[in-house]
């Protein structure tokens, strides 16, 4: 059964980035005919490719599939998404350093969070 939300949203996102089907196919390591099937037949890709598409476009898989009407592409959410993806690439030691740096710069935010955790 075709997913009309997926085909419409994927096409809009691709065109919004000014990508051809072939360019998107290259970025996703699939064939152009596969992208064509997604956009014209509403064929949903395997989960790993769906996640790759969502990450590339900075949206959620729920948005792509039509389970959520908000794209999450507000400038603030897009920046948060990018930060989260990049932090996810760090190993444990690098993540500890990043947390330390964030705590040093944004002490007021982390202090209030620590206070909330005292009551849990």
N, C-alpha and C positions, 0 to 999 in steps of 0.2 A: 504494500500500500504506500503510495507516494506521500512524502511529507511536504506539503505546499509551503509551510512556514520556512522550512530549511532551504528549499530551492530559491524562494524569494529573498530571504535574508542574506544568503550566501552571495547571490548575484549583486544585491545592493552593496554589500561590503566590498566585493571584488571591484566593482565599478567605482566605488568611493575611493579606493586606493589606486585607481587608474591602471588596473592590471588586466591583461588579456587572460583568456582561459589558459593559454599555454604558459604564461608567466606564473600563474597560480599553481598550475600543475607542476612546474619545475620546483617551486618553493615547497610543495607538499610531497615531492618525490612520487608523483603519480602521472598517469598519461592525461593528455588533453581530453580524450574521450571520457575518462573517468569524471573530470570536472564537468563536462557536458552532461553526463548522466545525472550528476548532483543537481545542476541548475535547471535542466529541462525535464527530467523525469522525477525529481524529488527523491532520488535514491540517497539514503543516508550512509555515509562511510562507516567503516569499522571504528570502534571507540578510540583507538590510538590516533587515527587520522582526524577524527572529530575534535579531539582535544588539541591536536596540533593546529587545526583551523581556528579554534577558539582563542588559543594563545596568540596566534599570528595576528588576528584581528582585534585582540584585546576585548573580547566579549566572553560570556559564559556559554557553556554547551547548552544550558537550558534556553538561553536566548536563541541560539541557532536552531534548536529543535521546536521552538514555539511554546515551550513550557513557561516562559517568562517574557512579558512584554517590554521590559526595560532592558536596553542593551548594555547598560553599565559603561557606556562610552563617554560619560561626562568627563571633562578635562581632569577633574580630581580623581575620579575612579580609574581613568586610564593611567595616571601617574602611579596610583596605589598598586594597580595591577602590575605595572612594569617593575616597581620596587619589589613586590612580593615574588615575582618570577625570578628576579635576579638574586634576591636573598636566598631563594630556594636552591640556587646553584652553589652556594657556599658550603664548605665542609664545617664540622662542628667548631673547630678552632676559629675559623674566619667568622662564623656566625656570632661567636662569643665576642670577638673584637667589634663587630658591627653593632651589637647590642650595647657594648660599653661606650662606643662613640655616640650612639643615639641617646643614651642615658646622660652622658656628659653635656650634650647640647640641649636636650629637652628635659632637664631635671624636673620641671614643674609637672609635666605630663606623667612621667614615670613615678614621681613621688605620690601623685594622687591615685595612681593605679595600685601602688604598693599599699597605700592606706586602705583601699577598698578590699584588698586581699586579706587584711588583718581581720576583717569581720566574717570571712568565709569559713 
